[in-house]
Amino acid sequence: MEGFIIFTRRMHACIFTWLFAMLLFIPQISTAQTVTENTQMAFGGASAPGTGSVTVILGLNDSITGGTADLAGAGTVTTGDYKIGKGGINGNVLIDIDVTDTTTTTGLSLTSFTGTYDGNPITFPATNQPNPGVSGKILRVGATLNITSAVTPGVGINPTFDITVTAVP
């Protein structure tokens, strides 16, 4: 029985040492961060051309800043506005932000994403950005919308994209 007690004490010492090392050396990073849409990106009255292709460049101040599309009957134009929340980020962990086109409609695509994070200009992917903190920070996104005549008539001009926020270990 004495051998069993010594073995058990050694096991406890090893387990305690292992747990201490894990807590000391593994950074407390994050679970998923939150991204909440405040304002949906909108390109006005853009429509498919009869032939060829057109572009619409959406700036960061709710305005069309260029492109070749005829927007005579333009509708609402808004820059995408998103709040990045802390989620499970602990401490002074930095974040990476990326925006990628996920449009599946034939003849539509988004390119040349532009942005600001907490009022500061960024390019994507934006690496080592400040932690959004408890109150969160605002991400504004503009892009170039590419429309070709391959878009089926009557199909809405509804491009899609993903915003990915990753904690930097």
Stockholm file with secondary structure:
# STOCKHOLM 1.0

chainA/1-169         MEGFIIFTRRMHACIFTWLFAMLLFIPQISTAQTVTENTQMAFGGASAPGTGSVTVILGLNDSITGGTADLAGAGTVTTGDYKIGKGGINGNVLIDIDVTDTTTTTGLSLTSFTGTYDGNPITFPATNQPNPGVSGKILRVGATLNITSAVTPGVGINPTFDITVTAVP
#=GR chainA/1-169 SS CHHHHHHHHHHHHHHHHHHHHHHHHSCCCCSCCEEEEEECCEETTCCCCSSSEEEEEECSSSSEEEESCCCTTCCCEECEEEEEECTTCCTTCEEEEEEEECCCSTTEEEEEEEEEETTEEECSSEEEECCCTTTCEEEEEEEEEEEETTSCTTCCCCCCEEEEEEEEC
#=GC SS_cons         CHHHHHHHHHHHHHHHHHHHHHHHHSCCCCSCCEEEEEECCEETTCCCCSSSEEEEEECSSSSEEEESCCCTTCCCEECEEEEEECTTCCTTCEEEEEEEECCCSTTEEEEEEEEEETTEEECSSEEEECCCTTTCEEEEEEEEEEEETTSCTTCCCCCCEEEEEEEEC
//
